[in-house]
Amino acid sequence: MSEIEDIDAAQLDSYVEKEKPVLLLIWRKGCDQCRRFKPVFNQLPQAYPEATFLSMSMFSSMENLRLAEKYEKDTTPITLVFCKGIHLGTFVGYYSLLDFRSKLGEVLEENQ
């Protein structure tokens, strides 16, 4: 099972070039949807052991904030999906585990 690694925006490029999917959860302290979604995100490595899972606090640096704003300006959590250096999808807000896995499956299938 893969672990979820905490990173900063400056480290992201070294991960997104991987051949396997990379999921980045961008969250912020005090965000109710983030608090509710984190346990869902924490279960995903069991279902997708080939993927890399990353987590980033939106306000821990200006670079992190700029990255979050690049993909979504108003709402957190933001989950970004990358593979082979390509941004495949963005999921914004809370999802149940079943809904997220369904949506993620669609994105990964479309981009095989």
C-alpha positions in Angstrom: 0.0 0.0 0.0 1.3 3.4 -0.9 1.6 6.2 1.7 0.3 9.7 1.3 3.3 12.1 1.3 3.0 15.7 2.3 4.7 18.0 -0.3 5.1 21.6 -1.3 4.3 23.0 -4.8 8.0 23.1 -5.6 8.2 19.3 -5.3 5.3 18.6 -7.6 7.1 18.5 -10.9 9.3 15.6 -9.7 6.2 13.5 -9.2 3.9 14.4 -12.1 6.3 13.0 -14.7 5.8 9.4 -13.4 4.3 6.8 -15.6 1.6 5.9 -13.1 -1.2 8.2 -11.8 -0.4 10.8 -9.2 -3.2 12.3 -7.1 -2.6 15.6 -5.2 -5.0 16.7 -2.5 -4.8 20.4 -1.8 -6.5 21.3 1.5 -6.7 24.2 3.9 -7.0 24.4 7.7 -10.5 25.2 8.9 -12.2 23.8 5.7 -15.1 21.6 6.7 -15.2 19.9 3.3 -11.5 19.2 3.6 -11.9 17.7 7.0 -14.7 15.4 5.7 -12.8 14.4 2.5 -9.5 13.6 4.0 -10.6 10.2 5.4 -12.0 9.4 1.9 -8.7 10.4 0.3 -6.8 8.3 2.9 -8.6 5.2 1.8 -7.7 5.6 -1.9 -4.1 4.1 -1.8 -5.7 0.7 -0.9 -7.8 0.8 -4.0 -5.1 2.2 -6.3 -1.7 0.8 -5.1 0.0 1.7 -8.4 -0.7 5.4 -7.9 1.2 8.0 -5.9 -0.8 10.0 -3.4 0.3 13.5 -2.3 -1.1 16.1 0.1 -0.4 19.8 0.3 -1.6 22.5 2.6 -2.8 25.4 0.5 -1.6 28.2 2.8 1.8 26.8 3.9 3.6 28.8 1.2 2.9 31.3 -1.5 3.8 28.7 -4.2 1.2 26.3 -2.7 -1.4 29.0 -2.9 -0.5 29.9 -6.5 -0.7 26.3 -7.5 -4.2 25.9 -5.9 -5.4 29.1 -7.6 -4.1 27.9 -10.9 -6.7 25.0 -10.8 -9.5 26.4 -8.6 -9.9 29.8 -7.0 -12.8 29.5 -4.5 -13.3 26.0 -3.1 -11.3 23.3 -1.3 -10.5 20.5 -1.2 -9.0 20.3 -4.6 -7.8 16.9 -5.9 -5.6 17.0 -9.0 -4.8 13.9 -11.1 -1.7 13.7 -13.2 0.0 11.0 -15.3 3.1 11.2 -17.5 3.3 14.9 -16.9 -0.2 15.6 -18.1 -3.0 17.1 -15.9 -5.9 14.6 -16.4 -8.5 16.0 -14.1 -9.5 18.2 -11.2 -12.0 17.3 -8.5 -13.3 20.1 -6.3 -15.1 19.7 -3.0 -16.2 16.7 -1.0 -17.0 13.3 -2.6 -18.0 10.1 -0.9 -15.6 7.2 -1.5 -17.9 5.5 -3.9 -18.5 8.7 -5.9 -14.8 9.7 -6.0 -13.7 6.2 -7.1 -16.4 6.3 -9.9 -15.3 9.7 -11.2 -11.6 8.8 -10.9 -12.2 5.6 -12.7 -13.7 7.5 -15.6 -10.8 9.9 -15.8 -8.2 7.1 -15.7 -10.1 5.1 -18.3 -10.4 8.0 -20.7 -6.7 8.6 -20.5 -5.2 5.1 -20.8 
